[in-house]
Amino acid sequence: MLKISVVDSRTERRLVLEGKLIAPWVAELRTAWQAVNEEINGRALVVDLGNLAVISQEGENALMELMTQGAKFRCSGVLTKHVIQQLRLRSKRDSTKAIQAGQSRGRDDQGQK
């Protein structure tokens, strides 16, 4: 079971997740994210993971998507801190690979001229 609550303040809109971030509730997180993101009105969007007990691979992938879309995360437990740390490292590796691939394509294009 996954419970998603929305907490609003003047400066931020927070999605509070509680329970298990596993299928089929990952889809619910994506739906909630889209709905909340449309009504943000210049506030920071924070995903609070402090009360998650389980995060599946599919859940990690969804969090990675939110991270690339600009979500900020609030973590309090060992599990959630570790997962977010690993996702940040993965994001940096993916960015580095994309930059290197783009540079490689640029060299290939120059060689063909």
N, C-alpha and C positions, 0 to 999 in steps of 0.2 A: 504494500500500500504506500502511496505517496500523497502527502498533503502539501498543497501549494497555497501559501497565503501572500497577499499583497499588502505591504505596509507603506503608506505615503507620508512624506514630510515635505517641507518647503524645498529642501535641497536634493532629496533623493527619493527614488521609488525602489522598494526592495521586494524581491521575490524570496520568500522564506520557504525552504524545502525541508520536509520532515519525512523520515521513513526510508524507503528503498527506491533508489533511482535505477529501475530495471524496466525491461519491456513488460507490459505495454505502456507504462507510465512515462517513458521517455517522450513519447508523442504528446502527452499532456503538457510536459515541460515546454516543448517547442511551441505548442499552441498558446500557452500562457505567456511565453516570451514575446511572441508576435503581438499579442493583444496589448500587453503592457508597454512594449516598445513604441507602439503607435500613439500612445497617450502620454509620452514622457515629458513634453513641454519644457525642454532644456534642463531637466534634472538629471543627476547621475543615476544610472541603473545598476543596482547591486544585487547579486545573487548570493543569498545567505545559505551556506551549506552546513552550518553548525550542527544541525540535528539529523543529518543523514547517517544511516547505519550501514548501508550497502550501496555500492556504485558498480554497476556492471560495465563491461566494455562498451556497450551501446550507450550507456549513460555517460561514460567518459567522452565518447565521440560527440555527444550532444553538448557537453560542457565546452569542448574544444571549439565547436561551432559558435557558441555564445561568446567565447573568448575572442575569436577572430572578428566577431561583430561588435566588439567593444565593451562587453560586459565586464564589470568589476566583481570580484568575489570576496566574500567574508567567510572565513573558516575559523573553527575553534578546536576541532578535534584532530587527533593524529592522522586519522584516515583522510579527512578532507584536505588537510594541509599537504599531505604527501601527494594526493591525487592532483591537486592544483599545481604543485611544484613540478611534477612530472609532465603535466600538460604544457606548462610554460617552456620547459626544456624542449619538448617535442615541437612546439610552435617555433622556437628559435631555430631548431635543426631544419624544419620544413622551409622556413624563410631563407636560410642560407642555401639550401639546395635549389630553391627557385631562382635566387640571384645568380648562383653559379650556372644554372641551366640557361638563363637568359644571356649571360656573358658568353657562354659556349656557342649559342646560336648566333650571336653577333659576330664572333670570329668566323664561324662557318659562312655567314652571309658575305663577309668581307673577302673571304678566299674565293668565292664564286664570281666576283665581279671582274 
